[in-house]
Amino acid sequence: MRPLAILAVVFLSGAILAADDLVVLKTTKGETSPRKLLHAALLADCDKHFVARKAEVEILKTPVGVAARQTALRAKFVEALGGFPEKTPLNAKTVGTLKREGYTVEKVIYESRPEHHVTANLYLPDGKGPFPGVLMPLGHSSNGKAAEYMQRGAVLLAKNGIAALVYDPIGQGERMQLLDKLGNPAIKGTTSEHTMCGIGAILVGQSTASYRIWDGIRSLDYLASHPKIDAKKLGCTGCSGGGTLTSYLMALDDRIVAAAPSCYLTSLERLFATIGPQDAEQNVTGQVAIGLDHADYVFLHAPKPTLILASTRDFFDISGTWTTFREAKRVYTLLGVPEKLDIIEADASHGYPKSHREAMARFMSRWLKGEDKVIEEGAFTIEKDADLRCTRTGQVLDDLRGKSVFDMNAMAATEFAKKRAAKPLPPDEFLDAVQKLVLPDAVPVFKTTEAGAVEKDRFVINKRVFQVGSGVPVPALVFEPKGEVPAGPIVVYVYDLGGAVVAESAGKLAASGRRVMTVDLRGYGETAPAVAKDDKGPTFGVEYKESFLALHLNRPLLGQRTADLLGVINTTPKEQGVELLGLGAAGPVALHAAALNFRVKAVTIDAGLVSWDNVVRTPISHNQLTNAVPGVLKVYDLPDLAASIAPRPLTIRNPVDAAGKALTKEAAEEAYKDVRAAYKKANAADKFTLTIDAK
């Protein structure tokens, strides 16, 4: 929803202001476009961590040193994932079997968490066993475990005396996490559902990877517990998203003897420089900050056998794959087992081609069975999707009525809300906790540069740039009324669509005698990676790649933007103060700045998000990744932050839910009842205003 205060923006038509009048950042030929500055700055920050990590790896000279780094890094990895829950009963059941030549397919359902069902197919070789078992996480195929390449890989293993467990990930096959009224997937695209799950997960201190890895660990539990499986001879292989999970699992679960990730391993440096961060499961909070690169998945699996399956024309950069292999090979050599790490590069594009499957089967036969032999893939029967189903309806949520990831995120949010209410922090401790969580960096001391002026009949627009070194510049438009400079607070606008969009409102205020400044925080307005269409960019925002990069650094964009805004506010005369207006997606940023800086004398939030709790409870949200703060709901929510501003004047106008829909008056009153109570307690009830404009 566009804030009502700025519905009539028409200045860019040229009637009053030309478009160039509102542009602050100018570039000459050869310079980086303002729209690429945020991305470039985040990559530069990542590069510092990459350099530090390489230095850490270079000093490893002994097996003892390798073991010490493995222990420390694995602990950091688990912490970054938010930890794991206690194991609960799998409640596994076999719901059907398919007898085929040389093997049987068991259709099974088990619970990785209570009432969170996993559907899987276990391909068992004929005979008594026990057989080695290979877990096969999937790529992003919408039909999940029925995907042809997975069937072929599983049958190839089974025909060579190795069992294979292929299971549906969340958002695929029979495990769609959100269904519409007709029982069909409500979110289009497997990666989109993964990222939608991930937004809420981030807010409660988890991630999509946390859920996916736990599914994999519990699937290994099922495989190891099967009477026909040798629990001491377990392997793991998968392609693309399955390669991601194979990499995670081989790094974290010691039961995996042999691992063969396909079409995933490269290096973060090359990934970020090429296609950039992918869906939520492939982005672990703080991963870059803790020094966990792709080579470390292999490192953490050492000295156990690993086969990297790569393709020359993969979109996961092949040069990064070889860099990872070379680094890991040195470690395996140091440990005295260079033969346990190998790589193949197929002349293929992204996928799990026959050459990968055959190499994987030979590798598993060698290390799990002790048989080093040539294995070739013949003609196999490929089952129809319906024949491999484990549920009656084809969806666990429709058939078994269990809990989705969205449900579990909401359950966590409920528990955190209860704990916050039961033991609220004293005001000073609360603000310290907010600052620690959101502002890992110091507030910048900006150098101010004037970039020109535009004179109008009743006011002047001064163009200004706030900057620290080579960081992302913060352009601003300062509207000064002609004549005597007013003594009242400076009005500061922040809006995710940019200061130029609020120029009309700013101009009117300046003409009436107020001093006004519109500020484009990093990634807003002039430095936005792209222009949102009709106020609605992609589902995850125009800066979704930058949002993930920031999370990799443990520096969420909301925090970086809050630091920018605090830095700008600190350049204003202390005695004059600031009246702050946060519009749209910039609302939470303005709310944080107001809470943390007492130069803000009053604040108005127009069409801002009502709460992070609402994000968690809104499976299909709009543009919420940009403001996601890892684990924030363990400490506070946006209404808690609003309450902390009392007794300074606060106006909340037309709050919206996570999907961008305006709240009703009744819903808004319920959402902000604690804010009202806080203002009443501070003897400032008249300074809190909640306005819902009539439509």
N, C-alpha and C positions, 0 to 999 in steps of 0.2 A: 504494500500500500504506500502511495506517495504521500508525504506529510501535507496536510491541507494548507499549511501556511505558505506553500510554494507552488500551488497548482497553476498559477497564472504566469509562469515564466515564459516570456516572449522576447527577451532582449537579444537573443542570438539571431533573430530575424534581421537585425540591423536597424530597427525602428529607433532605438535609443543608443544601444551599444553595439558596435561591430564585434564579431567573434574574436578578432585579434585583440580587442581591448581587454579581454578577460583571460588571455594566455600569458602566463608568467615565464614558464620555462621555454626557452628557445634553443634549438640545436642547429649547428652548422653541419655541413657535409662531413661524414666520417665520425661524428660523435654518436654516442649511444642514445637511442630514442628514449625519451622520458618513460615510455611505457615498458621499457625493458630494465629500468634502473633497479626496481625492487628485486627482480629475479637475479640480476647480476650481483647485487649486494648480498643476497642470501647465498648464492654460489660462492662468493668470496669468503663468507663466514664458514661455509662448509669446507672450503679448501684449507683453511687454517687447521681444522680438526683432522683432515686427511693427512696433512703434513705431520702433525703430532702423532697420529696413529702409526704412520710409516716409521717414524723414528723409534717408537716403542717396539715395533716388530723387528727392526734391524738389530736391536741390541740382544735379541734372543740367541744365545750361543750354546745352551745346554738343555737337556731334557728336563731338568729341574725347573729351569726358567720357563719352559713351555708349559709345564704342568701348573705352575703358579699363575701364569696368565690365563690359562684355561679356567681355573677355579674362579678367579676374580671376574673374568668376563662373563662366564655363564651366570654368575650371581647377578651381575648388572643387567643381563638380558632378561632374566626372570623378573627382576624388579621393574624394568621398563615395561614389561607386559602387565604389570599390576599384580603379579603373583598368581598362583593357581589355587583353586578350591580343594577341599578334601575330596578324596575319591568316595563315590557313593555306589550302591549296587547298580550293576549294568542292566539287570532285569532282562537279559538277552533271551530272545526266542527265535527259533527257526520257523518261518511261516510258509515255506515251500521249497521244493527242490526241482532241479532240471537235470536229468541224466543224459549225458552226452558221451561221445566216443572218447574214452580215456580219462574222463573227468566228470565231476558233478558240480553243479552250481547250487549252493545253499543260499536262500534268500533270508536275510536276518534283519532284526530290529533290536537295537539296544539303546540305553539312555546314557549319554555322556555326562549329563547332569540330571537331577530329578525332573522327570517329565519332559526332558529335552531329547527328542528321539533322533536316532541316526539310522538311516536305511543303508544296507550294504549287501553286496554279493560276495560270497566266499567260493572261490574256484578251488576245488579239492581234487588232487590227482587220484586215480583209482589205486586201491591198495590199502593196507592197514596203517601205514605211517609208522611213527610220526614223521611229518614232512617239514622241511624248512618253510617259513611263511614270509611273504613279502606284502607289506602295506603299500597300497597304490592310491595316494591322494590325487584328486582330479585337477585338471585345468578348468577354464571357465566355460565349459560346454553346458548349455542350458539343460540338456537331457541327462546330465550327471553321469552316473555309473554306467549308463547304457551307451555312452559315447563309443564309437567304433574303435578308435585307437586304444582306448582302455580295455575294451573287450579283447582285442587282438593281443595286447601285452599280457593280459591275465591268462588267456588260453595258452599262449606260448609258454608261459611259466608252468602251468598245470600239466601240459603235455610233456614237460621235461622234469616232472617230479617235484615241483615247488608250488606250494599253495599261494594264492593271491587273494587279498581282501581289498575290494574296490568299494569305496563308500561315497555317498553323496555329501558334498560340502553344504553348508548353509547357502541358501539362495540358488540352489541348483537341484535338478532331478526332482525327488520327492520331498525336498526340504526347503521350499520357498518359505520365507519368514513372514510374508504378508500376502494375504489373499483378498481378492475382491468378493463381492456378494455372490458371484457365480463360481467361486472356488478357483479362479485363475490368478496368476501372479499379478499383484497390484503395482509392483515396481518393474518397469521394463528394463531388462538387461541385468545379467548376473553381477557385473562389476558395480552397477549403480546400487543394487541392493546391498552389496558388501559395504559400500561407502556410507549408505544411509544407516546401516547398522552401526558403522564405526563412529558416526558423529555423536550419537548418544553414549556409546561406549567410552569415548574419550572423556566426556564430561563426568563419568563415574569412575575414572581411573583405570579403565580397561582399553581394549582395542579390538578391532575385528580379528587381528592376528591372535589375540588371547583366546577368543572363542574357537577359532579354527585349530590352533595348536592343541587345545585341550581335547577337542574332538579326535585329533590324531593320536594323542596319548591314550585316550580311552579305547580307541580302535585297536591300538597295539595291545591293550589289556585284553580285549576280546580275543584277538588273534592268539595271544600267548596262552590264554585259558582253554582254548579248544583242544579236545582230547587227541586230535590227529595232528597237532602242530608241535614241533620241537621249539620250546620257548627260548632256547639258547641259540637258535639259528634264525634270526629275524632280519629282514631287509626292508628297504623303503625306496620307492621310485615313483616319480610323477613328472608331468610336463607342464610348463608355464606356471599357472597358479599351483599346480601339483608339484612343480619343481621348487616353487617357493616353500611349500609346506614340507617337502622332503628336506630342504636345506635347514629349515627351522628345527624339524624333528631330529635330524641326525646330530644337530648341535646340542640338543637338550635331553634326549632320551638315550641313555647308555645301552639300552637293550638292542638298539639297531646296530647290527654287526656290519652290514654292507649297505651303502647308499649310492643311488645313481640319479641325481637331479638332472632333468632335461630342460633345455631352453629357458633358463632363468639366470643362472650365475653369470654375472659380469662384474662390474665394480660400481659402487655408488657414484664415484667420480664420473665415469663414462655414462652411467644411467642418467644422472642429472644433466649432463652436457648434451644428451641426445633426446630421448623420448620423455625424460622427466619422470617424476614420481607417478606411480600407477594407482590402482584402487587401494582402499583403506587397509586391506590385509597385508599389503606389501610395504606399509609405512608404520614402523614401530616408533612410538614416542621417544624422543631423545636418542635415537639410534646413532646418529652422527656424533652427538655430543659425548656418548660413552665410548666411541671408537669401535663400533661394531660394523664392519664392512662385509661384503659378500665372501671374501676370502676367509673370514673368521668362522663362517658356518663349517667350512672344511677344516679349519684349524681346530675347532671345538670337537670335531669328530675324530681327529687324529689320535692314535695311529691306526684307526680302523679303516678298512678298505672303502675308497670312494672313487666313483667313476663319473666324471663330468661329461655330460652329453650336450654337445653344442652344434649349432648350425651356422654356416657361413653367412647366410642372408637373414638371420634372425634380427628382429628389432631390438633385442637385448644385445648390445654392442659386443661383437666378437673380439675386438681388441681388449676390452675389459675382461672378457672371459679368460684370455690367455695371460693377462696380468695376474688375475686371481690364481690361475693354475701355477704360474711360476713361483709366486709367493708361497703357496701351499706346498709345492714340491720341495722347496728348501726346508720347510719344517719337517716333512716326512723323511727327507734325507737325514736331517739332524737327528731324528728319532730312530734312524737305522732301518726304515722300511719304505724306501722310495718306490718299491714295486707295488705298494698298496694304494697308490694314487695314480690315476691315468685319466686321459681325456680323448675323446674322439670328436672330430669336426666333420659333420656331414655337409655335403653340397646341397643344402636345402634351406627352406625358409622356416619360419616359426612353426613348431609342431612336434609331434612324436612319431617321426617316420619309421618305416620298417628298419632302416639301418640303426636307429636308436634302440628299437625294441630288441633286435637281435643281439646287439652289443650288450644291452642290459641283461638279457637272459644268460648269455655266456658268462658275464661277470658274476651274476648271482649263483650260477652253477659252480663256478670256480670257488667262490668264497663261502658259500653256504652248504654246498654238497661235497666239496673237495674234488669235483670233476671238471677238469679243464678241457673242454671240447667245443667243437664248432656246432653252433645251433642256428638253424635256418628256419624261417617262418614259412609254413605252407599255407594251403587254403583252409580257412576255418569257417565254420558256421557263425554268422553274426546274428545274435538274437534281436528280436523286435523289442522296442522299449517297454511295451506293456508286459512282455513275458518276464522281464527282470524286475518288475515292480514288487515291492514288499507290502504296500498298503492297498486297501480296497479301492480307494478313490484316486490314488496316485499322488496324494499329498498328506504328510503326517499331521499337519495342523487341521486339515479337514476330517481326517479319519480318526486320529488319536486324541485330538483336542489337547495337545500338550502346550508347553511354553516355548515361545520364540525368543530370539535374541532381544528383540524389542521389549518383550515382557520382562526379561531378566535385567535389562538396563533399567527399566521402570521400577522393578523391585529394589534394585540397589539404590536408586534415587530416593525411594520412599524411606528406606532404612537410614540414609544419610540425613534426610530432612528430620526424622524423629530424633536422631542424635544431636543435630544442631539445635533443635527446639529444647531438648532436655538439658543441654549444657551450653548456653550461649556464651560467647567470648565477651569479656569486658571491652569497651570501645577501643582503647589503645591497642590491646592485643588483637582485636578484630582487624584494625587497619594494618597492623604489622603483618598479619597473616595474609591479607589481601596483597600487600606489596610484595611479600616474599613469593607468592604464587604467580603473580602477574608480571612483576618487574624484576627479572633476574639481572637486568643491566641498570646502571646508573642513569638517572634522567640526564639527557644531553644538555650541555651548555652551548647553545647555538650561536654561530656567527651569523650576523644579519647582513644581507646584501640587498641594496635597492636595485630594482630591475626595470625602472621606468615609471611613468605616470600618465594617467588619462584624465583630462579636465572636462568637467561637465558644468552645467549652469549653477547647480546648487551644491555640488560636492566634487571631490577629487579622488580618483582611485590610484593609490600608490601600490605598485607591484613589488613584492618583497619575497626573498628567498631565505629560509632558515636552514642552516646546514652545519654539520660537523665533519670536517675532513672530506673524505671521499664517500661518505654515507649517502643515503637517499635524501635528496633535497625535499624540503617541505615548502611548496609555493603558497603564497597568501596574497589576497587582495584586501587592501586596507582602504575603506571608504571613509574619507575625512570630510565633514561638513565645512563649507567655506566660512571664514570668519573665526571667531574665538573657539578654541578647542574645548569641548565640553568637559566638565569635571566628573561626570558620572562614570559608572563602570563601562568598560569596553565590551561591546557585544561580539562574541566569537561564535561563528557558525562552523560546525563540522558535519559533513554529509558525505556518505559513501559515493554518491554520484558526482561530487565535486563542487567547489565553490562557485564556479560559473553558473551552475543551475540555480543557485539561490541569489544571484546578482540582483534580481528585481527587489526581493525583500530587503537585501542589504542597502540598495540604493534608496529605497523609500525611508528606511530608518535614518540613513545619513542625511537625507534631505530634510528630515524633521529635527536634526540637530544631534543625533547620536553618532558616536564613533564606532565603526563596525569593521570586523575582520573575518573573512572567510578563509579557512585553512584546509588545504588538501593534505591530509596525513598520508603516510606512505601507502601506496596501493589504491588511493582514492583519487578521483578526478584526473588530473594531468598525468599522474604516475600509475594509474590503474593499468593492469596488463592488457585490458581490452575494454570496450564500451558495452555496457549492459544495454540490451534492447528493451525499450518500453519499461525501464526500471527493473527488468527481470533478465538477468544473465543466465548462464547455465545453472542447472539445478544446484550445483555446489559452489556457485559464484565464479566470477571471471578470474579470480585469483586462487583457484583451488590448488594448482600446482605449488604456488607460493605458500599457501596455507600448510601444505604437507612439508615443504622444505623448512618452514619455521618450526613446525612440530618436531622434525628431526633434530633441530638444534636446541630443543627445549626452550624456545623463545617464541611463544604463540604470537600471531599477528596482532591480536587484541592488545597484548602487552607492549609490543613494539609501537603500536599506534598511540597507546596511552602515554608512553614515554615521550613520543613526539609532541603530543598535545600539552603535556606538563612542561616540556621544554619551551614551547611557544608561550604558554601562560607566564612562565618565569621571566620572559623578556618584557612583559608589560609592567608599568609602574605599580609597585606594591600597594601604594596608598589608594590607587584608583580602583583596582579590582577588576573582575571579569564577570560578565553575565553570559553563561554558556548555553548554547542551543545545540543539542545533538539530534540529528535527523536520520530516520531510517536505520540502516545497519550500523551507523555510527553512534546510535543511542547508547549501547553498552560501553563504548569507549568514553563518551562524555560523562557517563555516570561514574566510571572509575576515576577519571580526572577530577571530578567535583569532590568525590569522597576523599581523595588523597591530597588535595591542594586547597588550602583555605583562602587563597586569593580568589577562588570562585565564590562570588557572593550570592549567586542564584543560578539555578539550572532548570532548563526546560528540555524534556525528551519528547519528541514528536514522532509518532508512528514507530516507536522503538519496540524491541522484543520484550515481552512481559517477563519471561523467566527462562532460565536454562532447564528447569524442571519440565517446563512445557515442551522444550526441544526433545528431551528424552522421551516424552509421551506422545510425540508427533512423528510417527514413522516416516511419513513423506513430508520433509521440511524443505524450506527454500532458503538457500544462501546462509546456512548456519555454520558451515565448516570454518568460515573466516573468523568467527568469534569464539570458537571452541577452545577452552582452556583445560588441559589435562587434570582430571581429578578435582575440578573446582567445586563440585557439589558435596564433596567431603567437608568443605570449609564454609561455603556461603553460596547464596543465589542472588540474582539481581535485585529482588525486593529487599533482601537483607542489606545490600549495598545502598539502596535508596533510603532505607531507614536510618543509615549511619550519617546521612547528610543533615538530619535535623540538628539544630533548629533553622538552618538556612533555607530560604525559599526554594521549593521544588514543585515543578509543574509536570505532570505526566499527561500528555495529550494523545488520545487515540492509540493506545497500546495495541500491538498486534501479536498474534500467536506465531509459532514457528513456521507455519505455512504462509505467513504474510496476511492472514485474514484478521480484520479488525475485531477486537473483543466487544461483546455487548457490555452495557453499563453494569449489569449484574455481575458478569464474569470479571470485569475490571475491579469492581469494588471488593470482590472476594480475594482477588490476587493481591491487592494492595492494602488489605485490612491491617496487616502488621505495620505497614508504613504509617497509616493513620494513627495507630496506637502509639508508635514511637514519637510522632510529632505531638500528640496529645500529652504524652509523658514529659516532653521537653517544653510544655506550655507554649507550643507554637502550632496549634491545630490549624490556625488560619493561614499558615505558611505552606501548607501542602494542598495542592489543587489537582484534582483528577477530572479531566474533561473528555467527554465523548461527544464529538460533533454529530449532529443529525445528518443523515445521508439524504 
